[in-house]
């Protein structure tokens, strides 16, 4: 199973969880989806002479593999 497939499965599960279980379960699924989404590499957002994390907006240095603020995995290729 890929990360994206896991995210999609959790989102489908969440609808059922909200009906049958306490809201804390749905909140836990939200947190799991957020964590998994940070494993999918995203390109930093250029902002003048600096680059920002696409998830939290923190300035990231060229070549860093992860944002130090939120843990988002970064990709620097074109």
N, C-alpha and C positions, 0 to 999 in steps of 0.2 A: 504494500500500500504506500502510495506517495503522500507527501505532506498535504498536497492539495486535496487528495481523496479523503484524507483523515478530516480535514477542515469541513468538507462538504458533508461527510457522514455525521460529524458532531452537530452541524447546523440543522440537519434533518432530525436528529435525535432531540434537539432542544425543544421543538414544538411539542413532542410527546411528553417530555420531562415537565414542561410548564403546566400540563393538565394533571399529571398523576403524582407529582412529587413536590416537596417544598421548594420555594423560590431559591433557596440556597444552592440547590442542585443546578438550576438554570444559570445562576451566577458563576458556579464552578465551571460549567461548560463554556460560558463566555470567556473566562480567564484562559481556559485551555485553547480556545480558538485564537485568542490574541497572542498567546505564546507561540503557537504553531505558525501563525502568519509571520512572526519575526524570523523564522527559520528560512523563509523564502527570500533570497537575495533581491534587494532593490537598489536601484541606481540613486546616488545622492543627488540632491537638487542644487544646481549651480546658483550662486547668489553673489554676483560680482567676482571678487577674488577668492571667495571661500565657497565651500560646499556644505550643505545642510543635510541632516538625516531626514529621509522622506517620512519617517514615522513620528518623530518628536520635534524636529526642527533644530536640534543641537548642531553646532558646527563640528564637522568631522574632518580629519586630516586625510589627504590623499593616500591611498594604500591601506588604510585601516580596514580590517575585515568585519568588525562589528562596531556599532555605535556604543560609546561608553556611557551614554545616558540611559538608553532604553534596551539595548541588546539587539537591535535590528541588524540582521546580516546585510552587508553591503556588497555591491558589485561595481567594479570600476570600468568594465569593458564598454565599448561603444555599443 
